[in-house]
Amino acid sequence: MAERTFRVWRGDKTGGKFVEYKINVEKGMVVLDVIHRIQAEKSSDLACRWNCKAGKCGSCAMEINGKPKLGCMTRMNTFKEDEVVTIQPVKTFPVIKDLVTDVSWNYEQNKRIAPFKPGPRGKDGNHRMYQRDVERVQEFRKCIECFLCQNVCHVLRDHNKKDKFVGPRFMIRLASLEMHPLDTGDRIEKIKNEYGSGYCNITKCCTEVCPEHIHITDNAIIPLKERVVDRFFDPLAIILHKIFGNKKT
């Protein structure tokens, strides 16, 4: 057991400051354990959102030494013994209290997306799809909605284009629908005009922070951008679309 120093942001939407705590850290502890110990021993009113403590609910998203991470998956032995660990709320969304932010904007974006719309079943009453198609969309279902990708997206964070761009998490959702072989919906025009695919300049910062290692940029955003280009800027594709209509690929 060793005493370590932590700087934790305390405050609400009106403002706040970093408060220093000295906490005994034991072998095997993660940052979320430290927060719980601060609550138990120093400040019982420290607000922190968490649930599973297993890296599967996404609730304990925060910034640790300036890097967006899950508190429950950030082990204390990854820091130097004399390093001061700074813990603060994610910056893209408004603070409610201490480490808790208001991420309700994200759920509003999800409501804007047309849901899964399957085509008719076959004559035998079944749907069929190739295994490779299953695997292509399965990756996107791993998302735990920690919104770390939304937090690092410079379009949302630095340029505050929340009225123009739904963010990488919902590019994933759109990709999961557009690439689903049974879905008959056509969202390409909205992906371009309402969901703001053109605002992403594929820096891959969202991919880098994803705790589920989803290839957000390469497997979701870039393919959606390509479909927008095919629909609106490729002369041959425009003609084919007018002749044959929407056809999932």
Backbone as a ProteinNet text record, in pm:
[ID]
protein_1_A
[PRIMARY]
MAERTFRVWRGDKTGGKFVEYKINVEKGMVVLDVIHRIQAEKSSDLACRWNCKAGKCGSCAMEINGKPKLGCMTRMNTFKEDEVVTIQPVKTFPVIKDLVTDVSWNYEQNKRIAPFKPGPRGKDGNHRMYQRDVERVQEFRKCIECFLCQNVCHVLRDHNKKDKFVGPRFMIRLASLEMHPLDTGDRIEKIKNEYGSGYCNITKCCTEVCPEHIHITDNAIIPLKERVVDRFFDPLAIILHKIFGNKKT
[TERTIARY]
84.5	0	88.3	52.4	130.3	36.8	75.1	-6.6	21.6	-84.5	-73.5	-156	-120.9	-189.3	-278.4	-401.7	-499.3	-558.4	-575.8	-645.2	-778.2	-886.7	-1020	-1100.1	-1162.9	-1242	-1372.6	-1401.3	-1523.2	-1598.2	-1725.8	-1804.9	-1931.2	-1995.4	-2117.3	-2117.7	-2236.2	-2242.7	-2205.8	-2205.9	-2170.3	-2019.7	-1945.5	-1801.5	-1747.9	-1617.7	-1558.8	-1408.1	-1342.3	-1196.5	-1146.3	-1015.6	-954.5	-924	-957.8	-931.5	-832.8	-732	-628	-661.8	-643.8	-666.9	-544.9	-509.5	-403.4	-469.5	-454.2	-526.1	-427.7	-448	-367.6	-414	-320.8	-350.9	-290.9	-371.7	-326.5	-307.2	-238.4	-210.6	-342	-351	-468.8	-578.7	-563.6	-669.4	-673.7	-794.9	-816.3	-861.1	-869.3	-905.3	-1042.9	-1136.6	-1269.8	-1263.3	-1174	-1154.1	-1106.9	-1019.1	-968.6	-1082.5	-1168.7	-1283	-1373	-1397.2	-1479.8	-1413.3	-1282	-1212.5	-1218.1	-1210	-1224.4	-1363.9	-1465	-1601.6	-1615.5	-1550.8	-1563.7	-1484.9	-1368.1	-1278.3	-1265	-1290.2	-1261.8	-1384.9	-1455	-1567.5	-1682.8	-1776.1	-1888.9	-1981.5	-1969.5	-2058	-1995.8	-1880.9	-1819.2	-1908.1	-1951.5	-2043.4	-1967.1	-2001.6	-1940.2	-2040.3	-2054.4	-2147.2	-2072	-2127.4	-2069.2	-2175.9	-2149.4	-2247.9	-2180.6	-2125.6	-2082.7	-1942.5	-1854.5	-1714.2	-1645	-1689.1	-1630.3	-1604.3	-1611.2	-1583.5	-1689.7	-1813.1	-1918.4	-2040.2	-2046.3	-2163.3	-2130.6	-2003.4	-1961.9	-1993.4	-2046	-2092.7	-1980.1	-1865.1	-1759.2	-1660.4	-1709.3	-1623.2	-1578.5	-1451.7	-1395	-1262.9	-1198.6	-1066.8	-964.6	-865.5	-762.7	-628.2	-569.7	-448	-466.5	-584.3	-612.8	-653.8	-662.5	-697.5	-832.9	-924.9	-1055.8	-1042.6	-1092	-1080.8	-1199.5	-1211.7	-1306.4	-1233.9	-1293	-1229.9	-1207.8	-1299.3	-1289.7	-1187.5	-1139.8	-1043.8	-905.1	-887.9	-758.7	-688.2	-589.6	-521.4	-420	-408.5	-317.3	-170.9	-139.3	1	50.1	-37.9	5.6	64.3	55.3	110.5	239	326.5	447.2	409.7	491.7	459.9	449.5	526	522.8	436.8	362.7	282.4	151.1	119.7	-9.6	-112.3	-219.4	-322.4	-437.4	-466.5	-573.3	-697.2	-809.2	-936	-1038.7	-1099.7	-1198.5	-1307.2	-1420.5	-1529.5	-1494.8	-1562.5	-1542.2	-1581.8	-1514.7	-1526.5	-1633.9	-1679.1	-1771.2	-1913.3	-1948.1	-2085.3	-2090.7	-2201.2	-2209.5	-2204.4	-2137.7	-2124	-2254.2	-2294	-2404.6	-2347.9	-2255.8	-2186.9	-2060.2	-1951.1	-1822.1	-1785.1	-1784.5	-1743.2	-1860.3	-1978.9	-2099.5	-2138.4	-2154.5	-2193.9	-2330.8	-2392.5	-2523.3	-2503.4	-2522.4	-2502.4	-2634.2	-2740.5	-2873.3	-2881.3	-2797.1	-2794.2	-2775.4	-2694.3	-2667.5	-2793.3	-2875.8	-2997.3	-3097.5	-3092.2	-3178.6	-3136.8	-3007.2	-2960.3	-3006.6	-3006.1	-3048.8	-3194.8	-3276.6	-3418.5	-3439.5	-3343.7	-3356.8	-3333.7	-3271.3	-3232.9	-3346.6	-3384.3	-3490.3	-3450.2	-3536.8	-3501.9	-3488.5	-3445.5	-3429.7	-3561	-3553.9	-3672.5	-3648.5	-3680.7	-3652.8	-3748.1	-3698.9	-3782.4	-3868.9	-3948.4	-4035.9	-3956.4	-4014	-3952	-3962.1	-3880.2	-3887.1	-4015.1	-4034.7	-4156.4	-4171	-4057.4	-4062.7	-4079.4	-4094.5	-4116.1	-3990.2	-3874.4	-3747.1	-3673.3	-3587.5	-3491.5	-3358.5	-3282.8	-3151.7	-3048.3	-2928	-2818.3	-2687.2	-2587.6	-2457.4	-2382.6	-2299.6	-2223.1	-2132.1	-2074.2	-1985.6	-2061.7	-2190.1	-2271.9	-2303.2	-2323.2	-2346	-2223.4	-2106.6	-1982.9	-1953.5	-1991.7	-1962.7	-2037.4	-2162.1	-2239.2	-2226.2	-2178.2	-2168.2	-2071.3	-1965	-1865.9	-1931.1	-2025.4	-2086.8	-2175.3	-2220.5	-2307.2	-2229	-2097	-2013.5	-2011.9	-2062.6	-2059.1	-2130.1	-2062.4	-2119.9	-2170.7	-2168.5	-2217.3	-2151.2	-2019.9	-1944.8	-1931.2	-1950.4	-1943.1	-1803.8	-1701.1	-1565.3	-1533.1	-1586	-1563.7	-1630	-1746.8	-1813.6	-1733.1	-1670.9	-1595.3	-1471.9	-1402.5	-1280	-1305.3	-1425.2	-1455.5	-1442.6	-1347.3	-1322.7	-1438.7	-1520.1	-1636	-1735	-1751.4	-1842.3	-1774.1	-1649.3	-1579.6	-1524.3	-1454.6	-1386.5	-1468.7	-1544.3	-1620.2	-1768.2	-1809.5	-1946.5	-2052.7	-2038.4	-2132.2	-2237	-2284.6	-2382.8	-2514.4	-2537.3	-2657.5	-2637.4	-2511.4	-2478.8	-2433.4	-2374.5	-2309.9	-2350.9	-2393.1	-2439.6	-2324	-2204.5	-2088.7	-2061	-1939.2	-1897.9	-1983.5	-2034.6	-2116.4	-2237.2	-2297	-2416.8	-2386	-2262.3	-2216	-2208.3	-2168.2	-2166.4	-2307.6	-2402.1	-2540.2	-2593.5	-2565.8	-2609.8	-2544.8	-2417.5	-2348.2	-2407.6	-2443.3	-2500.8	-2633.7	-2705.2	-2832.1	-2810.3	-2727.4	-2703.8	-2635.8	-2555.5	-2483.2	-2556.4	-2670	-2745.7	-2817.6	-2793.7	-2850.8	-3002.6	-3064.3	-3210	-3281	-3206.1	-3267	-3298.6	-3415.7	-3458.1	-3465.9	-3434.9	-3440	-3330.5	-3353.6	-3255.5	-3228.5	-3110.3	-3074.7	-2961.7	-2919.2	-2802	-2819.3	-2933.9	-2955.1	-2947.9	-3004.4	-2999.3	-2859.1	-2785.9	-2647.5	-2567.2	-2595.2	-2525.7	-2578.4	-2709.5	-2767.2	-2805.2	-2844	-2890.7	-2793.7	-2727.8	-2639.3	-2495.5	-2463.3	-2336.4	-2212.3	-2222	-2104.5	-1987.6	-2017	-1911.6	-1826.2	-1872.2	-1795.2	-1676.7	-1683.4	-1574	-1458	-1337.6	-1221	-1127.5	-1186.7	-1124.2	-986.6	-979	-854.6	-832.8	-936.9	-933.5	-916.4	-935.6	-925.3	-1034.6	-1150.6	-1259.2	-1222.6	-1159.1	-1116.9	-1014.4	-924.4	-815.3	-863.9	-976.1	-1021.4	-1128.5	-1173.5	-1283.2	-1238.1	-1300.8	-1260	-1295.9	-1387.4	-1424.9	-1347.8	-1255.4	-1168.1	-1246.3	-1354.7	-1432.3	-1357.9	-1347.6	-1280.6	-1381.6	-1407.9	-1513.7	-1488.8	-1367.4	-1337	-1333.1	-1253	-1231.8	-1354.2	-1425.2	-1533.5	-1672.8	-1686.2	-1818.9	-1823.2	-1739.7	-1750.5	-1705.9	-1591.2	-1543.1	-1639.6	-1689.7	-1788	-1914.1	-1959.1	-2076.3	-2043.7	-1925.7	-1883.4	-1879.6	-1831.5	-1824	-1963.5	-2058.3	-2194.9	-2256.8	-2224.3	-2272.4	-2212.5	-2083	-2017	-2077.8	-2100.5	-2161.2	-2298.4	-2375.5	-2512.7	-2517.9	-2436.6	-2453.5	-2345.8	-2233.3	-2124.3	-2070.3	-2107.9	-2063.3	-2171	-2143.2	-2246.4	-2308.6	-2226.3	-2278.1	-2366	-2318.6	-2396.4	-2529.3	-2529.4	-2653.3	-2754.9	-2706.6	-2795.9	-2851.7	-2762.8	-2806.9	-2906.7	-2885	-2978.7	-3115.4	-3116.8	-3243.8	-3317.7	-3240.7	-3302.3	-3349.2	-3258.3	-3285.6	-3327.2	-3312.4	-3346.9	-3242.9	-3280.6	-3186.9	-3158.2	-3028.6	-2988.2	-2874.6	-2894.9	-2793.7	-2673.2	-2552.6	-2430.5	-2343.4
-119.5	0	124.9	220.4	343.6	461.9	573.1	693.6	762.1	794.3	861.4	989.5	1083	1211.4	1216.6	1264.4	1275.3	1415.5	1468.1	1595.9	1565.3	1591.3	1558.1	1686	1697.2	1817.6	1810.8	1918.2	1928.4	2054.3	2041.4	2157.9	2117.7	2217.6	2193.1	2285.3	2306.4	2385.9	2532.6	2577.6	2717.4	2737.4	2627	2637.7	2540	2538.5	2447	2457.9	2360.8	2362.7	2221.5	2203.8	2076.7	2074.4	1961.7	1942	1826.6	1844.9	1743.1	1647.7	1519.4	1415.7	1325.4	1282.8	1183.8	1055.3	950.8	825.6	708.5	613.4	491.9	399.8	360.7	276	137.6	36.8	-101.3	-167	-275.6	-350	-394.8	-375.8	-420.2	-317.1	-202.4	-101.1	-31.8	10	90.7	230	322.5	460	466.9	386.1	387.4	345.9	251.9	213.9	333.7	412.6	532.1	628.9	649.5	739.4	690	560.6	503.9	522.7	513	531.7	677.7	768.7	911	936.3	875.2	890.1	834.2	722.2	656	726.6	783.3	834.5	986.2	1053.5	1197.4	1283.5	1249.9	1333.9	1246.4	1225.6	1137	1194.7	1325.4	1388.2	1397.5	1334.5	1332.8	1252.9	1317.2	1253.1	1185.2	1059.7	982.4	880.6	871.7	774.3	644	532.1	402	294.7	175.1	68.2	-68.3	-119.6	-259.7	-283.5	-183.2	-196	-310.5	-334.1	-442.4	-399	-269.6	-219.2	-250.5	-272.9	-310.9	-219.4	-126.8	-37.1	102.1	140.2	270.5	387.2	361.2	469.1	554.6	494.1	567.1	633.5	680.5	754.4	885.2	915.9	1037.4	1068.2	1176.1	1206.9	1191.9	1108.7	1078	1124.1	1220.9	1285.6	1334.6	1389.2	1448.9	1352.3	1222.6	1123.8	1059.9	1055.3	994.3	843.1	796.8	655.4	613.2	481.9	428.1	414.6	468.2	461.7	319.7	229.7	92.5	8.8	60.8	-14.7	50.2	153.6	222.2	182.5	95.9	41.3	140.4	143.5	237.3	204	79	44.5	92.2	158.9	216.7	356.6	409	540.8	525.2	623	623.2	641.1	588.1	589.5	730.8	823.2	960.4	1053.2	995.4	1075.7	1120.7	1248	1298.6	1265.9	1200.7	1159	1259	1317.9	1416.6	1352.1	1367.9	1306.9	1417.4	1420.3	1524.2	1470	1539	1492.1	1509.2	1435	1452.8	1595.9	1652.1	1794.6	1832.3	1736.8	1772.5	1797.7	1743	1754.7	1832.5	1901.8	1988.5	1910.6	1969.5	1906.8	1919.8	1811.7	1814.7	1838.2	1749.5	1764.6	1680.5	1742.2	1674.8	1598.6	1465.6	1385.5	1341	1383.7	1343	1449.6	1408.5	1501.8	1463.9	1559.3	1539	1492.2	1363.6	1306.6	1281.7	1344.9	1320.3	1359.9	1453.7	1493.1	1372.5	1278	1159	1076.6	1064.6	985.1	1053.2	1185.2	1258.4	1233.6	1219	1189.7	1052	959.6	823.4	820.5	905	910.4	960.3	1036.2	1093.1	991.2	879.5	780.7	681.6	665.1	570.2	429.9	357.1	225	119.2	3.7	-111.5	-141.6	-159.2	-183.2	-305.2	-424.1	-545.5	-561.9	-626.7	-658.1	-779.3	-822.4	-938.3	-1067.6	-1161.8	-1292.6	-1373	-1476.5	-1564.9	-1648.3	-1725	-1805.5	-1906.2	-1945.1	-2041.1	-1971.7	-1839.6	-1764.9	-1725.5	-1744.1	-1713.1	-1598	-1531.4	-1436.9	-1510	-1476.3	-1536.8	-1429.1	-1450.5	-1358.6	-1435.3	-1388.7	-1453.5	-1425.1	-1520.9	-1505.2	-1383.1	-1354.6	-1238.7	-1108.1	-1105.2	-987	-974.5	-1087.6	-1087.9	-1031.2	-1079.7	-1038.5	-890.3	-839.2	-699	-604.4	-635.7	-545.3	-581.2	-702.6	-745	-657.6	-612.2	-528	-404.1	-345.1	-220.8	-241.6	-364.2	-393.2	-406.5	-400.5	-407.2	-275.3	-168.8	-36.3	-37.9	15.7	21.1	161	250.7	387.7	458.1	448.5	526.5	671.3	691.8	823.7	886	804	856.2	903.5	832.8	875	1009.4	1031.2	1160.1	1270.1	1233.2	1330.7	1382	1293.5	1336.1	1389.6	1374.4	1422.9	1575.1	1625.4	1770	1848.6	1781.8	1850.4	1887	1797.7	1822.1	1900.2	1864.9	1920	2060.4	2078.3	2205.4	2303.1	2247.6	2334.5	2344.1	2264.6	2271	2263.7	2162.3	2143.3	2036.9	2039.9	1940.2	1952.5	2068.6	2085.8	2039.4	1999	1960.3	1814.9	1761	1630.1	1543.9	1421	1332.7	1266.9	1268.6	1212.5	1068.6	1020.5	885.5	773.6	790.3	681.2	654.8	758.7	739.5	718	746.7	698.5	545.4	492.7	347.3	291	354.8	305.4	311.2	419.9	432.4	326.8	299.7	196.8	59.3	33	-98.1	-120.8	-12.5	-23.6	-26.6	62	70	-54.7	-120.6	-239.1	-368.2	-357.1	-477.7	-527.9	-652	-701.8	-715.5	-717.1	-731.1	-596.7	-491	-358.7	-298.2	-240.5	-182	-29.7	29.3	174.7	242.1	364.8	443.3	571.9	577.1	691.1	776.3	746.5	812.3	963.3	1009.3	1153	1221.9	1157.3	1216.2	1207.6	1102.2	1091.3	1210.1	1252.2	1367.6	1500.1	1517.3	1648.7	1673.7	1569.4	1589.1	1536.5	1424.5	1364	1411.1	1479.7	1551.4	1469.2	1365.5	1281.8	1361.9	1469.4	1549.7	1625.9	1640.5	1714.7	1635.1	1503.6	1420.4	1422.9	1453.3	1450.1	1334.1	1228.1	1096.8	1104.8	1174	1178.8	1051.2	970.8	843.1	858.2	977.5	993.7	914	900.2	823.1	675.7	624.1	484.2	458.4	553.1	536	522.8	587.4	584.2	478.5	408.4	311.4	193.6	171.9	60.9	-76	-79.7	-205.7	-229.7	-139.7	-153.5	-166.5	-91.1	-87.6	1.4	-43.7	34.1	135.4	238.4	334.9	404.9	453.1	531.2	443.8	338.3	256.4	175.6	120.6	27.7	90.1	211.4	273.6	407.4	502	637.7	645.7	587.6	594.4	525.7	404.7	344.5	429.2	495.8	582.7	702.7	758.4	868.9	823.9	703.1	650.3	635.7	594.2	578.9	714.3	813.9	949	998.8	976.3	1018.4	947.1	816.5	740.3	795.3	828.1	872.1	1012.1	1102.2	1242.8	1299	1228.2	1286.6	1196.7	1070.6	979.1	974.1	1025.5	1032.6	897	792.9	661	607.4	623.6	575	649.3	777	856.8	802.1	769.4	715	580	493	360.7	369.7	465	481.5	525	612.6	657.5	544.7	452.5	339.9	230.8	191.3	73.9	107.3	235.3	272.5	227.2	224.3	186.5	36.7	4.8	-135	-146.7	-220.2	-232.8	-311.1	-263.9	-333.7	-350.7
0	0	0	-88.1	-97	-114	-54.1	-66.5	-199.1	-270.1	-400.2	-398.7	-486.7	-494.3	-617	-596.6	-705.3	-707.1	-826.6	-846.8	-913.5	-843	-893.4	-912.9	-1028	-1054.5	-976	-902.9	-825	-867.9	-893.2	-930.4	-1003.9	-1063.8	-1140.2	-1261.6	-1321.8	-1444.9	-1424	-1299.8	-1272.4	-1257.5	-1246.1	-1230.9	-1127.3	-1110.6	-1014.1	-1013.6	-949.7	-941.1	-910.8	-924.9	-889.6	-740.2	-679.1	-536.3	-522.8	-440.1	-424	-309.3	-336.1	-234.9	-228.3	-108.8	-90.8	-43.3	-123.7	-99.6	-102.1	-12.8	-13.9	-126.4	-210.3	-325.9	-304.1	-325.6	-310.4	-446.4	-448.6	-570.3	-635.9	-765.6	-840.1	-853.8	-790.9	-796.5	-932.6	-968.6	-1088.4	-1043.8	-1137.6	-1102.4	-1037.2	-1082.5	-1021.1	-874.7	-841.5	-701.3	-619.3	-677.6	-609.5	-581.3	-680.4	-663	-550.3	-547.7	-440.2	-303.5	-298.4	-171.6	-127.7	-224.3	-191.9	-135	-196.7	-146.7	-5.7	21.9	152.4	262.3	225.7	328.2	332.7	220.7	213.9	183.6	75.8	30.5	-15.5	72.7	41.5	-65.5	-92	-189.5	-329	-349	-481.7	-577.2	-684.9	-779.1	-891.9	-916.7	-1024.6	-1075.5	-1204.7	-1263.4	-1290.9	-1246	-1275.8	-1258.4	-1307.4	-1294.8	-1284.1	-1396	-1397.2	-1341.8	-1351.4	-1311.9	-1386.1	-1509.3	-1589.3	-1733.6	-1758.9	-1892.7	-1995.4	-1950	-2044	-2042.6	-1947.8	-1944	-1996.4	-1993.7	-2043.9	-1952.8	-1834.4	-1747.2	-1690.8	-1660.3	-1589.9	-1685.2	-1799.5	-1891.2	-1825.7	-1836.8	-1776.6	-1846.1	-1807.1	-1860.9	-1749.8	-1775.6	-1676.5	-1731.4	-1664	-1714.3	-1857.4	-1883.7	-2012.8	-2121.7	-2089.9	-2191.9	-2158.4	-2255.5	-2231.8	-2210	-2096.6	-2062.5	-1976.8	-1956.7	-1859.4	-1726.2	-1620.5	-1489.3	-1441.3	-1477.4	-1429	-1505.5	-1619	-1699.6	-1700.2	-1619	-1611.9	-1483.5	-1495.8	-1379.3	-1323.7	-1193	-1128.8	-1156.6	-1187.4	-1212.4	-1349.1	-1425.5	-1552.9	-1534.1	-1411.9	-1381.6	-1299.8	-1310.9	-1229.5	-1082.6	-993.7	-850.8	-793.3	-849.1	-797.9	-884.3	-977.8	-1070.6	-1007.1	-1021.5	-975.9	-1084	-1044.9	-1140.5	-1136.3	-1251.2	-1261.9	-1322	-1252.9	-1295.8	-1316.7	-1435	-1464.4	-1555.5	-1564.7	-1650.5	-1798.2	-1884.9	-2029	-2066.2	-2164.3	-2191.3	-2292.4	-2372.4	-2480.7	-2432.5	-2316.4	-2268.3	-2136.7	-2111.8	-1993.3	-1861.9	-1765	-1632.9	-1554.6	-1490.8	-1395.7	-1256	-1216.4	-1087.5	-1088.6	-1053.6	-1041.1	-1169.6	-1163.3	-1278.3	-1365.7	-1332.7	-1404.8	-1506.5	-1631	-1736.9	-1794	-1859.5	-1921.4	-2065	-2089.1	-2222.7	-2294.4	-2248.4	-2306.4	-2453.7	-2496.6	-2637.8	-2728.4	-2683.9	-2763.8	-2787.9	-2685.8	-2700.9	-2792.9	-2796.7	-2889.3	-3033.1	-3057.2	-3192.8	-3236.9	-3144.7	-3178.9	-3222	-3162.1	-3197.1	-3339.8	-3391.5	-3525.1	-3635.8	-3602.8	-3703.6	-3726.8	-3853.2	-3887.9	-3845.9	-3777.1	-3724.8	-3834.3	-3793.5	-3882.7	-3953.9	-4084.7	-4165.5	-4255	-4205.5	-4283.5	-4400.3	-4504.9	-4619.5	-4591	-4687.1	-4666.5	-4650.4	-4578.5	-4561.8	-4690.5	-4698.7	-4813.9	-4813.4	-4917.4	-4929.9	-4816.5	-4758.2	-4647.4	-4512.4	-4514.5	-4390.3	-4316.8	-4377.9	-4312.4	-4380.7	-4303.2	-4358.2	-4373.7	-4475.5	-4494.5	-4524.5	-4470.6	-4498.5	-4489.9	-4562.6	-4563.1	-4433.4	-4392.9	-4269.7	-4275.9	-4392.1	-4403	-4377.5	-4412.8	-4386.6	-4237.6	-4173.1	-4028.9	-3957.1	-3997.1	-3932	-3955.4	-4070.9	-4101.4	-4008.4	-3975.8	-3889.5	-3741.9	-3712.6	-3573.5	-3494.5	-3558.7	-3491.6	-3430	-3501.7	-3455.5	-3333	-3311.7	-3198.5	-3067.7	-3075.9	-2956.5	-2880.4	-2940.8	-2877.8	-2742.1	-2638.6	-2503.7	-2468.7	-2566.6	-2548.5	-2429.5	-2425.4	-2326.3	-2373.5	-2504.5	-2569.2	-2562.3	-2542.2	-2549.7	-2690.9	-2790.5	-2929.4	-2955.4	-2896.7	-2910.7	-2841.3	-2730.7	-2653.1	-2727.8	-2799.7	-2867.2	-3007.7	-3058.5	-3193.4	-3195.6	-3274.5	-3273.5	-3333.2	-3416.7	-3474.6	-3364.1	-3267.6	-3156.1	-3045	-3016.9	-2900.2	-2924	-3033.7	-3058.4	-3142.2	-3237.1	-3328	-3292.4	-3193.5	-3141.2	-3251.4	-3336.4	-3447	-3412.4	-3289.8	-3248.9	-3326.7	-3387.2	-3468.8	-3612.4	-3645.3	-3782.9	-3796.3	-3690.1	-3697.8	-3579.2	-3607.7	-3499.9	-3424.5	-3483	-3414.4	-3451	-3418.9	-3458.3	-3401.9	-3278.7	-3224.2	-3313.9	-3368.8	-3448.5	-3596.4	-3636.4	-3765.9	-3762	-3645	-3626.9	-3640.6	-3574.9	-3581.8	-3724	-3792.8	-3931.7	-4019.4	-3996	-4073.2	-4046.7	-3920.8	-3887.5	-3958.8	-3986	-4058	-4208.2	-4259.6	-4403.5	-4458.5	-4376.6	-4422.2	-4391.1	-4325	-4290.8	-4415.9	-4456.2	-4581.5	-4580.8	-4464.6	-4457.5	-4448.8	-4425.7	-4410.5	-4546.2	-4559.4	-4686.9	-4681.2	-4566.6	-4553.5	-4634.8	-4671.2	-4745.9	-4668.5	-4604.4	-4519	-4576.3	-4699	-4755.6	-4765.4	-4810	-4822.6	-4686.9	-4585.1	-4451.1	-4392.6	-4425.2	-4379.1	-4429.2	-4550.6	-4608.8	-4553.8	-4552.1	-4525.1	-4379.3	-4306.7	-4169.2	-4064.1	-4094.5	-3995	-4009.7	-4118.4	-4130.3	-4156.7	-4239.1	-4265.8	-4322.4	-4395.1	-4455.9	-4356.9	-4233	-4134	-4080.3	-4086.8	-4036.5	-4135.2	-4086.4	-4174	-4140.2	-4087.5	-4063.7	-3996.4	-3884.7	-3807.3	-3725.6	-3711.1	-3639	-3488.5	-3434.6	-3289.5	-3217.9	-3282.4	-3221.4	-3211.5	-3315.6	-3315.4	-3205.5	-3186	-3089.9	-2946.2	-2911.6	-2772.1	-2746.4	-2849	-2830.9	-2744.4	-2629	-2542.1	-2598	-2696.2	-2759.2	-2888.8	-2920.4	-3037.8	-3168.8	-3176.7	-3300.6	-3400.4	-3523.2	-3628	-3683.3	-3602.2	-3632.9	-3765.7	-3784.4	-3904.1	-4028.9	-4025.1	-4144.3	-4184.5	-4086	-4118.1	-4118.1	-4062.2	-4056.7	-4129.9	-4086.6	-4140.2	-4285.8	-4318	-4456.5	-4553.4	-4523.2	-4613.9	-4632.2	-4525.3	-4539.1	-4627.3	-4611.1	-4697.1	-4844	-4867.1	-5004.2	-5064.4	-4984.7	-5035.1	-5068.3	-4987.5	-5017.2	-5148.2	-5167	-5291.3	-5411.1	-5397.9	-5507.4	-5543.6	-5442.9	-5465.9	-5528.1	-5478.4	-5515.8	-5609	-5623.8	-5701.6	-5812.5	-5815.9	-5921.4	-6030.4	-6150.4	-6255.8	-6288.3	-6300.2	-6334	-6221.6	-6096.1	-5982.7	-5971.4	-6004.9	-5999.6	-6098.8	-6219.4	-6322.9	-6280.3	-6228.1	-6184.3	-6070.7	-5980.1	-5869	-5919.5	-6018.8	-6073.8	-6145.1	-6204.4	-6276.9	-6183.2	-6091.3	-6008.3	-5865.2	-5824	-5687.6	-5588.5	-5459.6	-5355.1	-5356.9	-5353.4	-5346.3	-5248.4	-5141.8	-5037.7	-5089.8	-5048	-5085.5	-4962.5
[MASK]
+++++++++++++++++++++++++++++++++++++++++++++++++++++++++++++++++++++++++++++++++++++++++++++++++++++++++++++++++++++++++++++++++++++++++++++++++++++++++++++++++++++++++++++++++++++++++++++++++++++++++++++++++++++++++++++++++++++++++++++++++++++++++

